[in-house]
Amino acid sequence: MTLTFIGHGYVGLVTAAVFADLGNKVYVIGHTPKKIEDLKKGIIPFFEPGLEELVKKNYEAGRLIFTLDYAPGVPDSEIVFIAVGTPPQKTGDAELYTVFEVAKKIGENLKPGGYTVVATKSTVPPGTNKKIARIVEESKSTNSSFDIASVPEFLREGTAISDTLNPDRVVIGTESSKARQILVDLHKPLIEDSDSHKAFIVDSNLETAELIKYASNSFLATKISFANAIAKLSELCGADGLKVLEGIGYDKRIGRDFLSPGAGYGGSCFPKDVKALVSIAADYGYDFSLLNDVEGINKQAKRDIVRKARAMTGDLRGKTVAVLGLAFKPNTDDMREAPAIDIIELLKKEGALIKVFDPQATANAKEIIRDIEYSNDLYDAVKDAEVLIIVTEWNEFKEADLEKIKSLMMSPNIIDGRNIYDPSTMKNLGFSYEGTGR
Ligand SMILES: NC(=O)c1ccc[n+]([C@@H]2O[C@H](COP(=O)([O-])OP(=O)(O)OC[C@H]3O[C@@H](n4cnc5c(N)ncnc54)[C@H](O)[C@@H]3O)[C@@H](O)[C@H]2O)c1
């Protein structure tokens, strides 16, 4: 098939590269000349394991085409995917300006006499795809035809390629059986060719597909906040929160994933999608107060890390605090709504001097967090620190030389915001150690 992706972010570029690797011809349309030139040279605008190789391989094979122009990609494609960002506005609502802007350009470039599926991968509120359809309809020539579909994306940064190759489900929201069949055909290799994996196709109307994405992210955020609430209660009542969560997670109705307490959720999706779902619900007169509590518990998880640091040092004023991990999770350089941002701001307010290290996210963090010392390696970051806070669970922190860390620190205090170390090992090594929920 010939496909076009508008947007080359985590979703657009990864999905485009995977479909190119499966043998499709894929146009990727951007709007920044420098980024398009970089992509042609194999320079990826963000860090995602395995992506550089996949992009280079398919670009060199002529299956991936990077361009600023809508033609010939859009008129030649059977499916045009919208994969641009939908960042949060101040109100919590998704910003849809770019989605509508590219919808107009898609309409203007549809092939006269042809048929195209316009499929939205971007996360958009219920009702948006119908608006996209109206915009495409108004901007297209009279003899071109199209159908609209909502095909929300569920990949996770850090494991985006394997998630795309092995989806748990493919949601296809459309009123058109023709569009549905074309989308099923495209996804067939992901659904049928995997030995170990069987994905489901979820057929639905547009609004259902749109809401599935928000419901999915909000439910996952709820699980994390529930785990953090149980962790907090466990600390207060002397229970081992990790065992409590293990104990409930074996119940198949609950499941063990996403029950790890810690420094809170972040990233480009959960915080924005939770806020957007509250706002969507309010538009329909429903007060989704559960999700306000989910957000509140998430904020508290970050404040708790700082409270523990204060308790360990007596007073944080003038004390050196080392923070390991800035990205919102390991294996990405994405700093959007990373818990480290709020934690560091709270530490700064208390007068702490902050040294940080992250294996990938430093350049992005420097754009957001100022007046702190960025270190080039983790041992440099912990030197002379009176307390060390683990915020992101990178493997290299798990494998760190703890004796060396202890010898470099001014005082051997560790707050483990991701429970990556074993409390008894830390005690035996002579650390004052606080995990989360233990
Ligand atoms: N990042 C994730 O893990 C993830 C997972 C599932 C769904 N989503 C959703 O997918 C969508 C895209 O997310 P992302 O993380 O890939 O965003 P991103 O910020 O990484 O990328 C957005 C892309 O849109 C491009 N863009 C912006 N304006 C444009 C324009 N006028 N014309 C062409 N391209 C333009 C940008 O250049 C960039 O390539 C969002 O709605 C997001 O909520 C993201």
Ligand as a Chemical Component Dictionary entry (heavy atoms), coordinates in Angstrom:
data_LIG
# 
_chem_comp.id                   LIG 
_chem_comp.type                 NON-POLYMER 
_chem_comp.pdbx_formal_charge   0 
_chem_comp.three_letter_code    LIG 
# 
loop_
_chem_comp_atom.comp_id 
_chem_comp_atom.atom_id 
_chem_comp_atom.alt_atom_id 
_chem_comp_atom.type_symbol 
_chem_comp_atom.charge 
_chem_comp_atom.model_Cartn_x 
_chem_comp_atom.model_Cartn_y 
_chem_comp_atom.model_Cartn_z 
_chem_comp_atom.pdbx_ordinal 
LIG N1  N1  N 0  3.900  9.935  22.482 1  
LIG C1  C1  C 0  3.152  8.895  22.772 2  
LIG O1  O1  O 0  3.574  8.005  23.502 3  
LIG C2  C2  C 0  1.769  8.779  22.209 4  
LIG C3  C3  C 0  1.127  7.526  22.261 5  
LIG C4  C4  C 0  -0.147 7.411  21.749 6  
LIG C5  C5  C 0  -0.793 8.512  21.201 7  
LIG N2  N2  N 1  -0.164 9.715  21.187 8  
LIG C6  C6  C 0  -0.881 10.851 20.580 9  
LIG O2  O2  O 0  -0.442 10.964 19.228 10 
LIG C7  C7  C 0  -0.359 12.342 18.863 11 
LIG C8  C8  C 0  1.057  12.671 18.460 12 
LIG O3  O3  O 0  1.875  12.487 19.598 13 
LIG P1  P1  P 0  3.469  12.517 19.515 14 
LIG O4  O4  O 0  3.976  12.129 20.850 15 
LIG O5  O5  O -1 3.893  11.782 18.309 16 
LIG O6  O6  O 0  3.698  14.080 19.309 17 
LIG P2  P2  P 0  5.049  14.805 18.967 18 
LIG O7  O7  O 0  4.966  16.122 19.635 19 
LIG O8  O8  O 0  6.205  13.908 19.243 20 
LIG O9  O9  O 0  4.958  14.995 17.406 21 
LIG C9  C9  C 0  4.037  15.826 16.781 22 
LIG C10 C10 C 0  4.445  15.948 15.339 23 
LIG O10 O10 O 0  3.535  16.806 14.672 24 
LIG C11 C11 C 0  4.287  17.592 13.762 25 
LIG N3  N3  N 0  3.536  18.789 13.365 26 
LIG C12 C12 C 0  3.131  19.814 14.124 27 
LIG N4  N4  N 0  2.500  20.730 13.368 28 
LIG C13 C13 C 0  2.502  20.237 12.095 29 
LIG C14 C14 C 0  2.001  20.705 10.875 30 
LIG N5  N5  N 0  1.368  21.869 10.773 31 
LIG N6  N6  N 0  2.189  19.955 9.780  32 
LIG C15 C15 C 0  2.842  18.767 9.837  33 
LIG N7  N7  N 0  3.330  18.277 10.987 34 
LIG C16 C16 C 0  3.166  19.009 12.092 35 
LIG C17 C17 C 0  5.543  17.915 14.549 36 
LIG O11 O11 O 0  6.561  18.367 13.720 37 
LIG C18 C18 C 0  5.835  16.543 15.131 38 
LIG O12 O12 O 0  6.525  15.768 14.212 39 
LIG C19 C19 C 0  -0.882 13.131 20.048 40 
LIG O13 O13 O 0  -2.247 13.358 19.885 41 
LIG C20 C20 C 0  -0.638 12.189 21.215 42 
LIG O14 O14 O 0  -1.529 12.420 22.278 43 
LIG C21 C21 C 0  1.108  9.875  21.654 44 
# 
loop_
_chem_comp_bond.comp_id 
_chem_comp_bond.atom_id_1 
_chem_comp_bond.atom_id_2 
_chem_comp_bond.value_order 
_chem_comp_bond.pdbx_ordinal 
LIG N1  C1  SING 1  
LIG C1  O1  DOUB 2  
LIG C1  C2  SING 3  
LIG C2  C3  SING 4  
LIG C2  C21 DOUB 5  
LIG C3  C4  DOUB 6  
LIG C4  C5  SING 7  
LIG C5  N2  DOUB 8  
LIG N2  C6  SING 9  
LIG N2  C21 SING 10 
LIG C6  O2  SING 11 
LIG C6  C20 SING 12 
LIG O2  C7  SING 13 
LIG C7  C8  SING 14 
LIG C7  C19 SING 15 
LIG C8  O3  SING 16 
LIG O3  P1  SING 17 
LIG P1  O4  DOUB 18 
LIG P1  O5  SING 19 
LIG P1  O6  SING 20 
LIG O6  P2  SING 21 
LIG P2  O7  DOUB 22 
LIG P2  O8  SING 23 
LIG P2  O9  SING 24 
LIG O9  C9  SING 25 
LIG C9  C10 SING 26 
LIG C10 O10 SING 27 
LIG C10 C18 SING 28 
LIG O10 C11 SING 29 
LIG C11 N3  SING 30 
LIG C11 C17 SING 31 
LIG N3  C12 SING 32 
LIG N3  C16 SING 33 
LIG C12 N4  DOUB 34 
LIG N4  C13 SING 35 
LIG C13 C14 SING 36 
LIG C13 C16 DOUB 37 
LIG C14 N5  SING 38 
LIG C14 N6  DOUB 39 
LIG N6  C15 SING 40 
LIG C15 N7  DOUB 41 
LIG N7  C16 SING 42 
LIG C17 O11 SING 43 
LIG C17 C18 SING 44 
LIG C18 O12 SING 45 
LIG C19 O13 SING 46 
LIG C19 C20 SING 47 
LIG C20 O14 SING 48 
# 
